[in-house]
Amino acid sequence: MTRSPALLALGLALVAAAPASASARAPAPLDGSAPAQVDGAAGRPDEGAAAAPAPRARDEGASTPSDAASIAQAPGAAAEEARRGPLDAPPGPLRVGTKEAPPFVVRRPDGALEGPTLELWRQVAGDLGATYTLEDGSLDVAVAALTITADRELRLDFSRPYHTTGLAIAVARRPAEGWVDVFVAVFNAAFLRLVLAFASLQLIVGSLMWLCERRRNPHFQGPAAAGLGAGLWWAVVTMATVGYGDKVPVTGPGRLLAMLWMLVSLIILTTVTASITTSLTLGRLEARIEGPDDLGKLRVGAIAGSTGEGFLREHGLFYRSFADPRAGLRAIDGGSIDALVHDEPILRAEIDAGHAGAIEILPRTFQRQDYAFGLPTGSPLREPINQSLARRVEGPSWPLSR
């Protein structure tokens, strides 16, 4: 079978969000021949990415200690494996790469990496009777939250999926609205400016009515202050369509002004009422984010090189790129973006770790994501790994539900 180990390096370089280390080595052939080496610079990991400490190669069948949740064998599985014996065992230690991607691969305070995905690999390696080291450089297997995509399939091989999830949207948590929120939304600075404009217009119209009626209408006679007050009162009740009838114009100019003011008042009140209602309704619609169809009206972020970024690019949506999910979630907290699109379990783990109560994930997921181990194209390890995964992942002991 033709092998293209350089493709593992190229494929892993595409998954900056949660891939394994980004370089490749030809797999250890099962026939015992020496593996062909590939220039390690072709797949150098992203600058600043922390490499996991490389444990010593272990003896065949030895277990690797881990603080992650152990994947126990189902009853009778140990006896069955003892009867079958190990799968096709590679002749030497495998070079395995990984990268932090909670909850699948988690970095402990001492810098070591652990998690269900690494524990699953430990079980698979035991099935193969293989020893391995975690390292950067050229790799035989990439063990991480590595999503299978059509583009990556052109560059490397994948094992069968060990976990299925989807993309999700993280947004700032909005508290439930109360009467205070409604009051603040209505009586804002724009509303106060509108009230001031109305008061000024009513004062002008009231003054004009006083000038028209002060000589012949006893309702508007008397001192200037009293006459202006009467004119303002008439303008307000007329605009409000109340029209008590206690003050009415009797002159021709006064009546003409009254008719014009009634028409203008009707137009102003209906227009302002519609504008306030529309503003409040649009504010609630903009705040309501239900799924990916709403992303076009938001400031959206994605992780560089991730399938979330690919989804946004494919749909022609503008977005801002971030180096990792933590940076994207901090941007939501800071108000520089409205939503972050990324893999649901990774977003949930990061939110639980540092943003609980401030950021939430929308309940709907979309665009299925299948996680698998990455292998060089044509790797002879693929079929033995798939046989092991078929037993491990589909059994009741696998801690991450499909």
N, C-alpha and C positions, 0 to 999 in steps of 0.2 A: 504494500500500500504506500502511495506517495505521501510523504510528510512535508509540511511547510511550517516549521516551528516559528519562523519570523512572524507569521500571522497572529500568533498569540500576543506578541508584543504590540502589534498594531491595533488589535482589537481591544486589549486592555487599556490602551492609551485613550480610548474613546469614552471610558466610563469613569470620569473624574468624580462623580457623585458618590458611588459606593462600589468601586471595582476592587479587584485585587491589584497587587503591585504590577506595574506596567512594563514588563519586559518578558522575554521568553527564551527558553532553551528547548532543544529537541528532546522529546521524551526518552526515558531510558528504554531501549528496545527490549522486547521480551526474548529475543534470541541471544542476548548476552553481548552483542556487539557494542562498541563504544558510541555514545551519543554524539551527533554532530553539533558543534557549538555555533551560536549565532552571536554577532556583535551585540554586547549588552547595551551599547548606546542607542540602539534602535528603539528600545522600549524603556528608557530611563523613567522612573516614577516622577510624578509631578513634584516640582520644587517645593520643599517645605513639608512634604508628606512624611510622617513618621513611620519608620520601619519597625516591625515587631521584633523583639529579641529572638534570635535563632536558637531554638533548643537543640541539644545534642541528639544525634540520630539514635534511635532506640533499637533494641534487639527485636527481632521478629516476634510478634505476638505480645510485646510489652505494651502497657497502657501509659498514656500521657496524662499526668495529673491536671485537673482543671477545676476551677470554682464554679463553672457554668452548670446549669441543670443537666444532670446525667440522663442519657437516653438508655433506659433499661431495656433489656431484651424481653420479648414476650415469652410466656411460659413455653418451655420446650425448644426455644430457638437455640439455646446453647448446645443442647444435645444434637440438634439437627446440623448445626455448623460443625461440630466435632466429627459427625459422620461424613459430611461432605469434604471437610478440609478447606484450606484457603483457596481463593480464586487464583487465577494466573498471577504469580508474584513477580514484580520487576526485580532485576538482579541487584540493584543498589538503592541507596536512599533517594527518594524523590524530593525535588525542590518545589516547595509549595509557597505561593504568595497569597497575601490577604491584605485587607484594609479595613479600618474601623468603619462600621456602619451599624450603630445600635438599632434594634436589639439583637441583630444577627452576629455582629462582631463588636465586642465592647472592650474598651481599654481600661484596665484596672489602675488604681492609683500608683502602682509600682511600674507602670508602663507596659506590662504584659497584656496580650490580647486573649480574650476568651469569648465564649458565647455559643449558642446552639449550633450555628453553622460550623464552627471549628470542632465542636464535639461530634457533630455528624461526620465530618471528615475523618476524625480519629477512628470512629467506628468503621467507616468505609476502608480506611487504610488497614485496619485490623482484618477485615474480610479479605483484602488483597494479600495479606501477609507482607505488607510493605513497610519499610521504615521511611521517614521523611524529616526534613528540616524546614522551618519557616524562615524565609529569607527574601531579600530583594535580588535583582539580577535576572538571569535567565531562569525560566520556570518550566516545570512539567505540568502543574495544575494551578489554576486560580480558584481560590476558595473564598467567596464573598457573596454579597447581595448583588450578583451579576445578572442583569436582565437579558433575556434572549430577545434579540431583534433581528429583522431581516438583514439590516446593514451589517451587523456584527457577525451574522452567520457567513457572510462573504469573507470574513477575515480570520475566523477561528471556529473551532468545533465546541459544542456544548454537550454536557451530560443531559440526562433526562431531568426535568424540573424537580426541585426538592421543596419549593414553596410557590404558591400562586397568590397574588395580591392585585392591586391596581393603583392608579394614580389618585391622589386626593388633593384637596384645596384647604390650606390653613388660612384662617382669617382672625382678626382681632375679635375677642368676645365682646358682644354688646350687651350691656345690662338692660333689663326690662324697663320699659318706659313707664313713668308715673305722671301724676299731675304736674309735678315740678318741671319735668322734661317738656311737657306740652306747653306750659307757661313760658319757659325760656325760648322754645322754638317759635312761639307766636310773638311775644313781646321782646323782640330783639332790637338792635340799633336801626335796622331798616324800617321796622314798624314805627319806632319813635320819630324817625325823620318824616315818615308819611303823615303821622298825626300832626306834626308841626306844620307841614305844608297845607293840610286841610284847615288848620286853625287860622293860618295866614290868609288863605283864600276866603274863608268865611268872614274874617274881619274886613277884608276889602269890600266884599259884596254888602255886608252890613253897613259900612260907611257910605257906600253909594246910595243905598236905600234911604239912609238918614238924610243925605243931601237932597234926594228927590222929594221926600215927604215932610221935612221939618216945618215948612211954612203953612201947610194946609191940613196936616194929619195930626190930631192931638196925641196919637200913640207915640209919635216920634218927636214931640216938642219938649221944651224944657232946656236945662243946661246941656252943654255939649256932651259931657260924660254920660248923662242919662240917655240922651238921644243915641249916642254910639252904642250904648249897652242894649237899647231896644232894637237897634238895627242888627247887632250881632245875634241876639236871641232869635229874631225872625229868620236870619240866615241859617242858623243851626237847626231849628225845628223844621224849616222847609227842606233842607238837605236830607234830614232823617225821615222825610215823608210823613212826619207826624201832623204838622199843620194845625196847631191848637185853634187858630182863628182869633186869638186874642189881639193880634196885631196884623192888620191887613193894609196894603197900599190902596190909596184912593186917587192918586194922580196918574196921568197917562204914562209918563216915564217910569214911575214906580211899578205900575202893573206890567209894563213891558220887561223891566228888569226881573220881576218876579217870575214871569213865564220862562225867560232865558235861564234863570237860576234853577228852576225846577227840572228843565231838560238836562242841563249840565250836571246837576246833582244825581239824576238817575243814571247817566252814563258813568260818572265817576264811581258811584257805589257798586254798580254791577261789575265794572272792570276790576276794581280793587278786590272785591270779594272773590272773583274768579282767580285772580293772581295769587292771593293768599292760599286758597284751597289747592291750586296747582302746585305751589311751592311746597306745601306740607306733604302732598301726595307723592311728588317726585322725590322728596327727601327720604320717604319711607321705602319707595321702590328701589332707590340707589342703595339703601342700606340692606336690602333683602338679596342675599346671594344664595342661590340654591344649587348651582352646579356649573359645569364648564361653559354652558351657553351664556352665562353672565360675565365671563372673564373679559369680554371686549370693552366693558365700561369701567374696568378697574385698572389700577396700577399693579401689574403682575410681576412676580419674580420667579426665577427657576435656577436650578443648580447647573453650572456649566458642564456640558458633556453628558447630561442625564437624559433619560427618556422623557422627563417632564419638559425639558427645553425643546426636545424634538417635537413634542406634541404642539407646543405653542408656535414653533416655527412653521410646522406643517399647516396650521390653521391661520397663518398670517397675522398673529397677534403680537403686539409690541410687548416686550418684557425686559426686565433687568436681570443680568446674570450675577450669581453669587458663587463663591468658592465652595461653600458647604451649607448644609441645612441650618446650622447654628447662625451663620451670618444672615441668611434669609429671614429667619425668625426674629433676629434682633432688628432687622429693618421693619418688620411689621410692628414690633413694639415701639420703635422710634417714629412710626407714621410715614416713612418714606415710600412704602408700598402697601397695598391693600390686601394682597393675597400671595401665597407661595404655592406653587404646584410641584409636588414631588411624590415619591412612593409612600403609601399610607402608613405602613408599619414604622418606617424610619421617621416620618414626621411625628407620629404619635409618641415614639420613644423620646425624641428630642423635646417635645412639648412637656411631657411628664417630668423630664429631668430638669427643666429650667424655666418653663413658661406656663405652668399649670395655673388655671384661673384667668390668665391674660389672653391666651390664644386658644382657639378651638378648631377642630377639623369638621368640615361639612360631612354629613352622614353618607353621602353618595360618593362611591368610587367609580372610576371610569378607566378605559384603556387597560385591559388586562396586562399584568406583569408576571412573567414566569422567571423565577430565580433558578440558576443552575451553576455547576462548576464549569469553568472555562478550560479548554484544552487546545494544544496546537492542532492544526488541521491534519487529519489522518492519524491521530494519536492511537496507538494500540491499547491505551488505558481506557478508552471510552467505553467499550463493551463490558469489561470487568467492573468498572465503576457503576455503570447502569444496572448491572445485575445486583450489586450491593444496595444501591439506592432503592431498587424496586422492593426489597425486603425491609429496609430501614424506614423509608418515608411512609409507606403505606401501612406500616404496622401501628398498633395503638400507642407505642412508646414515643413516637415523634412529637416533640412539645409544641411545634408551630403548626396550627391547623391549616389545612389547605383551603 
